[in-house]
């Protein structure tokens, strides 16, 4: 199924919701919505503050009333994209399913969402790839939050006996490292041509590594 047409619409909805949540600024919401549209059509690298201002019928100086730089606009759009992924992952991490089931679902959904949100639009891919490669603060937080969600599941699995791993923190870090080729655009592209196992094979490997025994 081609998700490329749904990505801009979903990002716009996230921008509108987050804009209301963050500061209620109609101007900021409009700027982010236009930036998102331009990022997905001509690319974030080619989009200038002047382009955004022209689309809105305002001066670049007016854009700078809401964002102090083009970089801050880039980060705001990236943050909204990543926040949308985190929200879906958090729903899995905090569900009532047993830890092994939650972790499998979490890994499966992380791989699916990363492919859908990052890889179906090359211009979105460029932004996320640069954001992760250059360690934008929003991406650092995203990676930390993903690992924290994994750690929660692994710790609860260790406590309940679903996993037999001795150190939940190390176990979670290993799971996160294993998932890098399913969540970082550069690694996703490179590993796809190098015989990367599919996500279901990785899930089986990870659960065994954490000491889960199917059928327990």
C-alpha positions in Angstrom: 0.0 0.0 0.0 1.3 3.4 -1.0 1.2 5.7 2.1 3.0 8.6 0.4 -0.1 10.7 0.0 -1.2 10.2 3.6 2.0 11.4 5.2 1.6 15.1 4.4 -2.0 15.1 5.6 -1.1 13.3 8.8 1.8 15.7 9.5 -0.5 18.7 8.9 -3.0 17.3 11.5 -0.2 16.8 14.0 1.0 20.3 13.4 -2.4 21.8 13.9 -2.9 19.8 17.1 0.6 20.5 18.5 0.3 24.2 17.7 -2.8 24.5 19.8 -1.2 22.4 22.6 2.1 24.3 22.6 1.2 28.0 22.7 -2.1 28.6 21.0 -0.4 30.8 18.4 -2.4 30.9 15.2 0.6 32.5 13.4 2.9 29.7 14.5 0.5 27.0 13.4 0.1 28.6 10.0 3.9 28.9 9.5 4.4 25.2 10.5 1.6 24.1 8.2 3.1 25.9 5.2 6.6 24.8 6.1 5.4 21.2 6.2 3.8 21.6 2.8 6.9 23.1 1.2 9.2 20.5 2.9 7.2 17.7 1.4 6.9 19.3 -2.1 10.2 21.1 -2.8 12.3 19.8 0.1 13.3 21.3 3.4 16.8 22.1 2.2 15.5 24.3 -0.7 12.7 25.9 1.4 13.7 29.4 2.7 12.0 31.6 5.2 11.2 33.9 2.3 9.4 31.0 0.6 7.3 30.4 3.7 6.6 34.1 4.1 5.5 34.5 0.5 3.2 31.5 0.7 1.5 33.2 3.8 1.5 36.7 2.2 3.7 38.1 5.0 7.2 39.4 5.3 10.2 37.2 6.4 10.5 39.5 9.4 7.0 38.4 10.5 8.0 34.7 10.3 10.9 35.6 12.6 8.4 36.9 15.2 7.5 33.2 15.8 10.7 31.4 15.0 14.2 32.8 15.5 15.7 30.9 12.6 15.1 28.5 9.7 16.7 25.8 11.9 14.1 26.2 14.6 11.3 25.8 11.9 13.1 22.6 10.7 13.3 21.3 14.2 9.6 22.1 15.0 8.4 20.2 11.9 10.7 17.2 12.7 9.5 17.2 16.3 5.9 17.0 15.2 6.7 14.1 12.9 8.6 12.2 15.6 6.0 13.1 18.3 3.4 11.4 16.2 5.4 8.2 16.1 6.1 8.4 19.8 2.4 8.7 20.7 1.6 5.4 18.8 4.6 3.6 20.4 3.7 4.8 23.9 0.2 3.4 23.5 1.8 0.0 22.9 4.4 0.3 25.7 1.7 1.2 28.3 -0.9 -1.4 27.2 -2.0 -4.3 29.4 -0.5 -7.0 27.2 2.2 -9.2 28.6 5.7 -7.7 28.2 6.9 -10.1 25.5 3.8 -9.3 23.4 4.2 -5.6 24.0 7.8 -5.7 23.0 7.1 -7.6 19.8 4.3 -5.2 18.9 6.5 -2.2 19.8 9.3 -3.4 17.5 6.9 -4.3 14.7 5.2 -0.9 14.9 8.5 1.1 15.2 9.7 -0.6 12.0 6.4 0.0 10.2 6.0 3.7 11.2 9.6 4.5 10.4 9.2 3.1 6.9 5.9 4.8 6.4 6.8 8.2 7.8 10.5 8.4 6.6 10.8 6.4 3.4 7.7 7.1 1.4 8.6 10.7 0.7 12.2 11.4 -0.3 12.0 15.0 0.8 10.8 14.0 4.3 13.5 11.4 4.3 16.1 14.1 3.7 15.0 16.1 6.7 14.9 13.1 9.1 18.2 11.8 7.8 19.9 15.1 8.4 18.2 15.5 11.7 19.4 12.2 13.0 22.9 12.4 11.4 23.4 15.9 12.8 21.9 14.9 16.2 19.3 17.6 16.3 18.0 18.0 19.8 14.6 16.7 18.8 16.2 13.5 17.5 18.3 13.0 20.6 15.1 13.2 22.7 13.3 10.9 20.3 16.0 8.2 20.6 16.1 8.6 24.4 12.3 8.3 24.7 12.3 5.2 22.4 14.9 3.6 24.6 13.0 4.5 27.8 9.9 2.9 26.5 11.8 -0.3 25.6 13.4 -0.2 29.1 10.0 0.0 30.7 8.8 -3.1 28.9 12.0 -5.1 29.5 12.0 -4.2 33.2 8.4 -5.2 33.6 9.2 -8.4 31.8 12.1 -9.1 34.0 10.0 -8.4 37.1 7.2 -10.7 36.0 9.4 -13.5 34.8 8.4 -13.1 31.2 12.1 -12.3 30.5 15.1 -13.8 32.4 17.6 -11.0 31.5 19.6 -9.9 34.5 20.1 -6.3 33.6 17.1 -4.6 32.1 19.0 -1.4 31.2 21.6 -3.3 29.2 18.9 -5.4 27.7 16.9 -2.4 26.6 20.1 -0.8 25.1 20.7 -4.0 23.1 17.2 -4.0 21.8 17.4 -0.4 20.8 20.8 -1.0 19.0 19.2 -3.9 17.2 16.4 -1.7 16.0 18.7 1.0 14.5 18.5 -0.4 11.0 14.7 -0.1 11.3 14.5 3.5 12.6 17.4 5.5 11.1 16.8 6.4 7.4 20.5 5.9 6.4 20.7 2.5 8.1 17.3 1.5 6.7 18.4 2.2 3.2 21.8 0.6 3.5 20.8 -2.5 5.4 17.9 -3.2 3.0 20.4 -4.1 0.3 22.7 -6.2 2.6 20.5 -9.1 3.5 18.9 -7.6 6.5 16.5 -10.0 8.3 12.9 -9.0 8.4 11.4 -7.5 11.5 9.7 -10.8 12.5 13.0 -12.6 12.5 14.6 -9.9 14.6 11.7 -10.0 17.1 12.2 -13.8 17.5 16.0 -13.2 18.0 15.5 -10.4 20.6 12.9 -12.3 22.6 15.1 -15.3 22.8 18.0 -13.1 23.8 16.0 -11.7 26.7 15.2 -15.2 27.9 11.6 -15.4 26.8 10.4 -18.9 26.2 7.5 -19.2 23.7 4.5 -20.9 25.3 5.4 -19.8 28.9 
